[in-house]
């Protein structure tokens, strides 16, 4: 893997005040840590400690390596492989590519795989060339105009006061949209000519509107950055681009109209994805203390399908992805969606400094309830959807107070 992908043997060191890349010419042997669990220990607790250690692993950008593989044995009939990578050399798609290629080489008993047609450095030079020739200027102008007055601050209630600086401590909740609801959702997408992402994004906008009353909301998402060439599809590296999706509507807007608005907003923003939004930090008005630069909620639909099934078909190796319970929370809430076996699964990362898990679970249940409402009746006005979970409907019938969150 290190020989195949230059980015895995790239180091980053300052030179003349700038961080410069240096690719090691000869792949160094990458050490795989091997840990055998003590039979007397609780395996789940021991694994959780290893995962927590790897989550907070520090990497030396100048010396490398910038990833670490750990092989854990003694868990039971199966072994566990953990992978930790610095974000400067990977994104979510990269982790899936790395996993597939390692297991493919393992299953085929190959010492190496053919090198890709281009390397991450070629992609970086291509981007720089676009900038040097002024080809990114229209995208810069687009984002400057769109964000010149700043974006609305999300007023979603928190369980604790927001501090002036984020700690980036994170926790994880796992939710599922069952097969029946997922099938109805896909039918609505087909009927309305929108993608599943647009439907999920619109349902999340409705959920946040339902809880805050706000009619101007900005959520974030990521594009893979790999659609410009087939040679980019197998690339490991940080190619993802951040998009700020701002949606303006009214309580009288129908959900069908919201879908059309969200679709147009995504297509327009996606066309300008190559311009890095962080370069606008000195142009866009500063957010309120403790809030994100452009948004506090990120929503991503991972489109590489069922990794476990794909690996099994390609290699004959059975793997199971472990559910994470901790993370680094870059935003208040991050909804990672993925289609799997007919369902839509979600890994929800949240900031425990702001939210209790019970509040996040309740928000997720309201989202699922609203999704069920809109797929059955997309022509209703947004103000006509309740999004109430069962406990709230019972309380309302008894004339009791509504839940606050």
C-alpha positions as CSV (number, residue, x, y, z in Angstrom):
1,X,0.0,0.0,0.0
2,X,2.8,2.4,0.8
3,X,4.5,1.6,-2.5
4,X,1.3,2.0,-4.4
5,X,0.1,5.3,-2.9
6,X,2.7,8.2,-2.6
7,X,0.4,10.0,-0.2
8,X,1.1,7.3,2.4
9,X,4.8,8.1,2.3
10,X,4.4,11.9,2.1
11,X,5.7,14.1,4.9
12,X,4.8,17.7,5.6
13,X,7.4,20.1,6.9
14,X,7.7,24.0,7.0
15,X,9.9,25.7,4.5
16,X,10.1,29.5,4.1
17,X,7.0,29.8,6.3
18,X,4.9,27.4,4.2
19,X,4.1,23.8,4.8
20,X,5.6,21.8,1.9
21,X,5.1,18.2,0.9
22,X,8.0,15.7,0.6
23,X,7.4,12.3,-0.9
24,X,9.8,9.6,0.4
25,X,11.3,7.9,-2.6
26,X,11.8,4.5,-1.1
27,X,8.9,3.1,0.8
28,X,9.8,2.6,4.4
29,X,8.5,-0.6,6.1
30,X,5.4,0.4,7.9
31,X,5.2,-1.2,11.3
32,X,1.9,-3.0,12.1
33,X,1.3,-3.0,15.9
34,X,0.2,-6.4,17.2
35,X,-1.6,-6.6,20.4
36,X,-2.9,-9.8,22.1
37,X,-5.6,-9.3,24.6
38,X,-5.3,-10.8,28.1
39,X,-7.9,-13.6,28.4
40,X,-8.7,-12.3,31.9
41,X,-9.8,-8.9,30.5
42,X,-13.2,-8.0,29.2
43,X,-12.6,-8.0,25.4
44,X,-15.1,-5.2,24.6
45,X,-13.6,-3.0,27.3
46,X,-10.1,-3.7,26.1
47,X,-11.0,-3.0,22.5
48,X,-12.7,0.2,23.5
49,X,-9.4,1.3,25.2
50,X,-7.4,0.5,22.1
51,X,-9.9,2.4,19.9
52,X,-9.8,5.4,22.2
53,X,-6.0,5.4,22.1
54,X,-6.0,5.3,18.3
55,X,-8.6,8.0,18.1
56,X,-6.3,10.3,19.9
57,X,-3.0,9.1,18.3
58,X,-0.6,12.0,17.6
59,X,1.2,12.0,14.3
60,X,4.5,13.8,13.4
61,X,3.8,15.5,10.1
62,X,7.5,16.0,9.4
63,X,8.7,12.5,10.2
64,X,5.7,10.3,9.5
65,X,4.3,7.8,9.0
66,X,0.8,9.4,9.0
67,X,-1.2,6.3,9.5
68,X,-1.1,3.3,11.9
69,X,-2.5,-0.2,11.5
70,X,-3.0,-2.3,14.7
71,X,-3.8,-6.0,14.6
72,X,-5.6,-7.1,17.8
73,X,-5.8,-10.9,18.6
74,X,-7.3,-12.8,21.4
75,X,-10.7,-11.2,20.9
76,X,-12.4,-14.5,20.1
77,X,-12.8,-16.5,16.9
78,X,-12.0,-13.3,14.8
79,X,-9.2,-10.8,14.9
80,X,-9.7,-7.0,14.8
81,X,-7.8,-4.6,12.6
82,X,-7.8,-0.9,13.5
83,X,-6.7,1.9,11.1
84,X,-5.9,5.4,12.3
85,X,-4.9,8.0,9.7
86,X,-4.2,11.7,9.9
87,X,-6.8,13.7,8.0
88,X,-4.2,15.5,5.9
89,X,-3.7,12.2,3.9
90,X,-7.2,10.8,3.9
91,X,-10.9,11.3,3.8
92,X,-13.8,8.9,4.4
93,X,-13.6,7.5,0.9
94,X,-9.8,6.9,1.4
95,X,-10.5,4.7,4.4
96,X,-12.8,2.5,2.3
97,X,-10.3,2.3,-0.5
98,X,-7.4,1.4,1.9
99,X,-9.5,-1.3,3.5
100,X,-10.5,-2.9,0.2
101,X,-7.0,-2.8,-1.3
102,X,-5.3,-4.3,1.8
103,X,-7.8,-7.1,2.0
104,X,-7.6,-7.7,-1.7
105,X,-3.8,-8.0,-1.5
106,X,-4.2,-10.3,1.5
107,X,-6.8,-12.6,-0.2
108,X,-4.8,-12.8,-3.4
109,X,-1.5,-13.3,-1.5
110,X,0.1,-10.5,-3.4
111,X,2.9,-8.4,-2.1
112,X,1.7,-5.4,-4.1
113,X,-1.0,-4.1,-6.4
114,X,-0.4,-2.2,-9.6
115,X,0.2,1.5,-9.1
116,X,-2.6,3.9,-10.0
117,X,-2.3,6.0,-13.1
118,X,-1.9,9.2,-11.2
119,X,-0.8,10.1,-7.6
120,X,-2.2,12.6,-5.1
121,X,0.6,15.0,-6.0
122,X,-0.6,15.1,-9.6
123,X,-4.1,16.1,-8.3
124,X,-2.6,18.8,-6.1
125,X,-0.7,20.2,-9.1
126,X,-3.8,20.1,-11.2
127,X,-5.7,22.1,-8.6
128,X,-2.9,24.7,-8.3
129,X,-2.8,25.0,-12.1
130,X,-6.5,25.8,-12.1
131,X,-5.9,28.5,-9.6
132,X,-2.9,30.0,-11.4
133,X,-4.9,30.2,-14.6
134,X,-7.8,32.0,-12.9
135,X,-10.2,29.1,-13.6
136,X,-11.3,29.1,-10.0
137,X,-12.1,32.8,-9.9
138,X,-15.8,32.3,-10.9
139,X,-16.2,29.9,-8.0
140,X,-14.5,32.3,-5.6
141,X,-16.8,35.1,-6.8
142,X,-19.8,32.8,-6.4
143,X,-19.0,31.9,-2.7
144,X,-18.1,35.5,-1.8
145,X,-21.4,36.8,-3.1
146,X,-23.3,33.9,-1.4
147,X,-21.6,34.3,2.0
148,X,-20.8,38.0,2.1
149,X,-23.4,38.7,4.8
150,X,-22.6,35.6,6.8
151,X,-25.0,32.7,7.4
152,X,-27.8,32.4,10.0
153,X,-26.8,30.9,13.4
154,X,-28.7,27.7,14.2
155,X,-30.8,28.2,17.3
156,X,-31.3,24.5,18.2
157,X,-31.6,24.2,22.0
158,X,-28.7,22.6,23.8
159,X,-28.6,20.8,27.1
160,X,-25.7,22.9,28.3
161,X,-24.5,26.5,27.5
162,X,-22.2,26.7,24.6
163,X,-18.6,27.6,25.5
164,X,-16.5,30.2,23.5
165,X,-14.2,27.5,22.2
166,X,-15.0,23.9,21.0
167,X,-13.2,21.0,22.8
168,X,-13.9,18.7,19.8
169,X,-14.8,15.9,22.2
170,X,-17.2,13.6,20.5
171,X,-19.7,10.8,21.1
172,X,-21.6,8.6,18.6
173,X,-25.2,7.4,18.3
174,X,-26.3,4.8,15.7
175,X,-29.7,5.1,14.0
176,X,-31.5,3.1,11.3
177,X,-34.2,3.9,8.8
178,X,-35.8,0.5,8.3
179,X,-36.3,-1.2,4.9
180,X,-40.0,-0.3,4.5
181,X,-39.4,3.5,5.1
182,X,-36.2,3.5,3.0
183,X,-38.1,1.9,0.1
184,X,-40.9,4.5,0.3
185,X,-38.2,7.2,0.5
186,X,-36.6,5.9,-2.7
187,X,-40.0,5.8,-4.5
188,X,-40.5,9.5,-3.6
189,X,-37.0,10.3,-4.9
190,X,-37.8,8.6,-8.2
191,X,-41.2,10.4,-8.5
192,X,-39.7,13.8,-7.7
193,X,-36.5,13.4,-9.7
194,X,-34.2,14.0,-6.7
195,X,-31.4,12.0,-5.1
196,X,-31.6,10.2,-1.7
197,X,-29.2,12.8,-0.4
198,X,-31.5,15.7,-1.4
199,X,-34.5,14.0,0.4
200,X,-32.5,13.3,3.6
201,X,-31.1,16.9,3.5
202,X,-34.6,18.4,3.0
203,X,-36.0,16.2,5.8
204,X,-33.2,17.4,8.1
205,X,-34.0,21.0,7.2
206,X,-37.6,20.4,8.0
207,X,-36.6,18.8,11.3
208,X,-34.5,21.8,12.3
209,X,-37.2,24.2,11.2
210,X,-39.7,22.1,13.3
211,X,-37.6,22.5,16.4
212,X,-36.4,26.1,15.9
213,X,-38.9,27.9,13.7
214,X,-36.1,29.2,11.6
215,X,-36.8,29.6,7.8
216,X,-33.2,30.3,6.8
217,X,-30.9,27.4,7.5
218,X,-27.3,26.5,6.4
219,X,-26.1,22.9,6.6
220,X,-22.8,21.5,5.5
221,X,-22.0,18.5,3.3
222,X,-19.0,17.0,1.5
223,X,-18.4,16.0,-2.1
224,X,-15.9,13.3,-2.8
225,X,-13.9,15.4,-5.2
226,X,-13.3,12.3,-7.3
227,X,-15.9,12.8,-10.1
228,X,-13.6,14.8,-12.4
229,X,-11.7,11.8,-13.7
230,X,-11.9,8.0,-13.4
231,X,-8.3,8.1,-12.3
232,X,-9.3,9.9,-9.1
233,X,-11.8,7.2,-8.1
234,X,-9.1,4.9,-6.5
235,X,-7.1,7.7,-5.0
236,X,-6.2,7.8,-1.3
237,X,-5.8,11.3,0.0
238,X,-7.9,14.3,1.2
239,X,-9.9,15.1,-1.9
240,X,-13.2,15.9,-0.2
241,X,-14.7,19.4,-0.7
242,X,-16.9,21.2,1.8
243,X,-20.1,22.7,0.6
244,X,-22.4,25.1,2.5
245,X,-26.0,24.5,1.6
246,X,-28.2,27.4,2.5
247,X,-31.9,26.9,2.2
248,X,-34.5,29.7,2.5
249,X,-38.2,29.0,2.7
250,X,-41.4,29.7,4.6
251,X,-43.8,27.8,6.8
252,X,-46.2,27.8,3.9
253,X,-43.7,26.1,1.5
254,X,-44.7,22.6,0.6
255,X,-42.2,19.8,1.1
256,X,-42.3,19.1,-2.6
257,X,-41.2,22.8,-3.2
258,X,-38.5,22.4,-0.5
259,X,-37.2,19.4,-2.3
260,X,-36.9,21.4,-5.6
261,X,-35.2,24.3,-3.8
262,X,-32.7,21.9,-2.1
263,X,-32.0,20.2,-5.3
264,X,-31.2,23.5,-7.1
265,X,-29.1,24.7,-4.2
266,X,-27.0,21.5,-4.2
267,X,-26.4,21.5,-7.9
268,X,-25.4,25.1,-7.9
269,X,-23.0,24.7,-4.9
270,X,-21.6,21.4,-6.3
271,X,-20.6,23.2,-9.5
272,X,-18.3,25.4,-7.5
273,X,-17.0,22.7,-5.1
274,X,-13.3,23.1,-6.0
275,X,-12.8,26.4,-4.4
276,X,-11.7,25.9,-0.7
277,X,-14.2,27.7,1.5
278,X,-11.6,28.1,4.3
279,X,-9.9,30.7,2.0
280,X,-12.9,32.9,2.6
281,X,-12.3,33.1,6.4
282,X,-11.2,36.7,6.1
283,X,-14.1,37.7,3.9
284,X,-17.1,36.1,5.6
285,X,-18.3,37.7,8.8
286,X,-17.1,35.8,11.9
287,X,-19.6,33.4,13.5
288,X,-20.8,33.8,17.1
289,X,-18.3,32.4,19.7
290,X,-18.4,28.6,19.8
291,X,-20.2,28.2,16.5
292,X,-18.8,26.7,13.3
293,X,-17.3,28.9,10.5
294,X,-20.3,28.4,8.2
295,X,-22.5,25.7,9.9
296,X,-23.0,23.6,13.0
297,X,-24.6,20.6,11.3
298,X,-23.0,18.4,8.7
299,X,-24.9,15.8,6.6
300,X,-23.2,13.3,4.4
301,X,-24.5,10.3,2.4
302,X,-21.6,7.9,1.8
303,X,-22.1,6.4,-1.6
304,X,-19.5,3.6,-1.8
305,X,-22.2,1.0,-0.9
306,X,-21.9,-1.9,1.4
307,X,-18.2,-2.2,2.1
308,X,-18.6,-5.6,3.9
309,X,-20.5,-7.2,1.0
310,X,-18.2,-5.6,-1.6
311,X,-15.1,-7.0,0.1
312,X,-16.7,-10.5,0.5
313,X,-17.5,-10.6,-3.2
314,X,-14.1,-9.4,-4.3
315,X,-11.9,-11.4,-1.9
316,X,-14.0,-14.1,-0.1
317,X,-12.9,-12.5,3.2
318,X,-15.7,-11.9,5.7
319,X,-15.3,-8.6,7.6
320,X,-17.6,-6.7,10.0
321,X,-17.2,-3.0,10.7
322,X,-17.3,-2.2,14.4
323,X,-19.6,0.5,15.6
324,X,-17.7,3.5,17.0
325,X,-18.9,5.0,20.3
326,X,-16.4,8.0,20.4
327,X,-15.2,10.4,17.8
328,X,-13.7,13.8,17.3
329,X,-16.7,16.1,16.9
330,X,-15.8,18.8,14.5
331,X,-19.4,20.1,14.5
332,X,-22.3,20.1,16.9
333,X,-24.0,17.3,14.9
334,X,-22.8,15.2,12.0
335,X,-25.1,12.8,10.3
336,X,-23.3,10.1,8.3
337,X,-25.8,8.2,6.2
338,X,-25.1,5.0,4.2
339,X,-27.3,2.6,2.4
340,X,-26.9,-1.0,3.5
341,X,-29.0,-4.1,2.8
342,X,-32.0,-2.0,1.9
343,X,-31.9,0.1,5.0
344,X,-30.4,3.5,5.5
345,X,-28.1,3.6,8.5
346,X,-26.8,6.7,10.2
347,X,-23.8,7.2,12.5
348,X,-24.6,10.5,14.3
349,X,-21.6,12.2,15.8
350,X,-22.4,14.8,18.4
351,X,-20.7,17.2,20.8
352,X,-21.4,15.9,24.4
353,X,-20.4,19.3,25.8
354,X,-23.6,20.5,24.3
355,X,-26.0,17.5,24.1
356,X,-26.9,14.5,26.1
357,X,-27.3,11.3,24.1
358,X,-31.0,11.2,25.1
359,X,-31.5,14.5,23.3
360,X,-29.7,13.3,20.2
361,X,-31.8,10.1,20.1
362,X,-35.0,12.2,20.5
363,X,-33.9,14.5,17.6
364,X,-33.2,11.4,15.5
365,X,-36.6,9.9,16.2
366,X,-38.3,13.2,15.3
367,X,-36.3,13.2,12.0
368,X,-37.4,9.7,11.3
369,X,-41.0,10.6,12.1
370,X,-41.0,13.6,9.8
371,X,-39.4,11.5,7.0
372,X,-42.2,9.1,7.3
373,X,-44.7,11.9,7.1
374,X,-43.2,13.6,4.1
375,X,-42.8,10.4,2.0
376,X,-46.5,9.7,2.5
377,X,-47.7,13.3,1.8
378,X,-45.1,15.5,0.2
379,X,-47.6,18.1,-1.0
380,X,-48.4,19.4,2.5
381,X,-47.1,22.7,3.8
382,X,-44.2,22.5,6.2
383,X,-46.3,23.9,9.1
384,X,-48.6,20.9,8.7
385,X,-46.1,18.2,9.6
386,X,-45.9,17.4,13.3
387,X,-42.7,15.3,13.7
388,X,-44.0,14.1,17.1
389,X,-42.8,10.8,18.5
390,X,-45.2,8.5,20.3
391,X,-44.6,9.9,23.8
392,X,-45.4,13.4,22.6
393,X,-48.6,12.3,20.8
394,X,-49.7,10.6,24.1
395,X,-48.8,13.7,26.1
396,X,-50.6,16.0,23.6
397,X,-53.7,13.8,23.9
398,X,-53.6,14.2,27.6
399,X,-53.1,18.0,27.2
400,X,-49.6,17.7,28.8
401,X,-46.7,19.9,28.0
402,X,-44.6,19.2,24.9
403,X,-41.0,18.1,25.1
404,X,-38.7,21.1,25.0
405,X,-35.8,19.8,22.9
